[in-house]
Amino acid sequence: MIRGRLLRRLAYVRRNRCSVLVAALCFFILANPLFSGSLVGAVTLAASLFIILVLAVWALRVRRPFIWALALLAFVTLDALVADRLGMNWIRPLALAATAAFISIVTVALLRYVLDRRPITTDKVFGAVAAYILIALSFATIFSLLQVFEPHAFNAVVAHGSDGRLNWPDLMYFSFTVLTSTGFGEITPVTPMARALIVLEQVLGVMYVAFLVARLANMYGREKRLL
């Protein structure tokens, strides 16, 4: 009986791979404040992020050439992030730019899967949630890259990073507040470029919800007509 339950759960996971991705992303979000303060913790979190994105590629069932291209980009990005954490600060812009590009590519591939013309499934619902989280993580990385060139791009009541800058957990929290349009709290944009990026994220957040609702409504209407 126990073996049968285990097999059924494994079969459910195989049918709904994006549920594993959502669970891994939520774990990554919760782990950031706990481990990002130390060098080992930061490197571990960077590695875990790319493991999570590999899960995303696995969830999408993409073609092999795309997997190899993403694996190469992930290898370059992870090397740059580790070098940055080891004190090679000159490589930080490259590391952040590669990270943002990698997350964005996976997000676009995930959105193509969620918004295609095939029927809506439980896996696609989880995929929609995962894509929403990845959009926020993409912009958090872009905000971090902006701070390299504009150290005072954001004003915060409490900044947990060095030199008064926002660290990754701060930027991740801020990115989610922007994407969900819940309004600014203790973190506000200061420079014109920071405000421009925030406008883009707000527009994407609104458009994402609108497209998703339209997709579901269209699918419901089509099934109703077929009946």
N, C-alpha and C positions, 0 to 999 in steps of 0.2 A: 504493500500500500504506500509506504514512504517513497519507494523508488518510483511508483507511478505518479505521485504528486510532484516529485522532482522533475520527472520527464515532461510533465504537463507545463510546469513553470519554465523549463528550458525552451519548450516549444513556443510558449507565449513570448519569451524574450526574443527568440529568433524572428517571430512575426512582427514584433514591435521593438525593433532595435533602437528607435529614437527615444524610447522610455529610458534605456540605459544611458543614453547621452544626456538627457535631462537630469537624471540622478547624479551623474558625474559632474555636470556643470554646477548643480546646487552644492555638492560637496566642495568643489573648488572655491565657490564664493564664501562658504563658511570657513574654509581652511585658511583663507588669505589673512585675516586679522591675527590668526594664531601663529603663523609661521613666517610671515613676510619680514619680520624684524631682524632675523639673522641671515648670514650669508648662505649657510647650508639650507635653511628653510626657503629662502628666495629662489635658489637654484632648483630645489625640489619642486617648488610650485611651478616654475617655468617648465620643467620637464613634464610635470603632470598635466599642464595645459596642453602640451602637444600630444600627449597620450590621449587626452580627451578628444582632441581634434582628429586623431587617427580613428577613434571610435566613431566620430561623425562620418568620416569617409567610409568606414565599414557599414554604418547604418544606411548610407545612400546607395550602396551596391553599384558604385561607379565603375567605369571601364579602367582597365589596367594602366594605360598610358597616363591617365589623369592621376592615378594613385602614385605612380613613380615620380611625376612632376611635383606633386605635393610633398612627397617624401624628401625629395632633393631640397625644396624650399624650406621644409621643416628642419632639415639637418643644418643648413646654412644659418637659419634663424636661431636655432638652439645654441649653436657654437658662438654666435655673436652675443647672445644673452649671457652665456657663461663667462665669456671674455669681459663683458661689461661688469658683471658681478665681481670679477677678480681684480678689478681696478683699471681696466683699459677703457677709460671713460670716452676716449675719442670714437669708439665704435658704437656708442649708445644710440646715436641717430639711426645708424644702419640697423641695429638690432630692433629698435622700436618700429621703424618703417617696415621691416620684413615681417615682424609679428602682426602688425595691422593688416598687411597685404595677405598674409596666410589666413588669418581669421576671416577676413572679408571674402576671400575666394571660397572657403568652406561654407560661409553663410549664404553666398549666392547659389552655390550648388544645392544647398539644403532648401532654399526658397524655390528653386526650379522643381524640386521633388514635391514640395508641399502644394504649389500652385499649378501643377500640371492638370490635364483634363481627365485624368483617371479618377475613379470614385474616392471620396473621402474615407479614410480608414482611421482606426485608433492610432496607428503608427504615424500618420500624417498630422494628427492633432498634437502628438508629442513633438513631432518635427517642427511644427509651427512655434511651440513654446521654446524649443531649443534655438531656433533661428532668432527669436526675439531676444533671448539672452545673449547670443553671439553678437548681435548688432550693438548692444550696450557695451560688451567687452571690446569690440572694435573701436568704438569711440573713446573708451577709456584709454586705450593704447595711443590713439591719435592725440588725446589731451596730454598724455605723458610726453609724447614727442614735441608737442607745442611748448611745453615747459622748458625743454632743452634750449630753444631759441628765444623764448619769452618767459624768463623765470617767474615773473609776477603777472602771468596771464590770468590767474584766479586769486580772488581774495577770500580768505577763510577765517572764521573765528578761531578755530584750532586747526593747525596744519601739523600732521604727524611725520612729515618727511624732513629731510635735512635742509638747512638754509631757508626755512620757512616755506618750502614747497610742499605740495600735496603728494603723498605717496600713492602707490597703486590702489590699496583699499579705499583711500579717500576718493580717488578719481573714478573707481568703479562704482562707488556709492553715488557720486555726483552724476555719472553717466546714466544710471538707472532713473534718477529723479528727473533728468531731462527727457529721456526717452518716453517715460510714462506721463509726462506733462503734469507732474504733481507740484511743480513750482520750486523755486530756489529756496533753500533754507539757509544754512550757515556758510555755504559756498556760493560765490557769485563770480561771473566772468568780468574781467576788467578791460582787456585789450580788444580792439576791433576784430582781430582774427579769432579770438576765443568766442566772441559773440556770434561771428559768422558760422563757426563750426556747430555751435549750439542750435542755431536756427536750422541748419541742415539736419541735425539729429531729431529735432522736434518735428520737422516736416516728415522725415522718414518714419517716425513713430506713429504719426497720425495716418500716413498713407498705408502703412503696414496693416493697421487695424481695419482701415477701409477696404483694402484689397482682400483681406482674409474674410471679412463679413460678406463682401460681394461674391467671392468664390463659393462660400457656403450657401448663400442664397441662390446663386445660379444652379448649383448642384441640386439643391432641394427642389427648385422649380422644374428642372429637367426630369428628376425622378417622378414628380407629381404628374407631369404631362405624359410620361410613359405609362403611368397607371391608368 
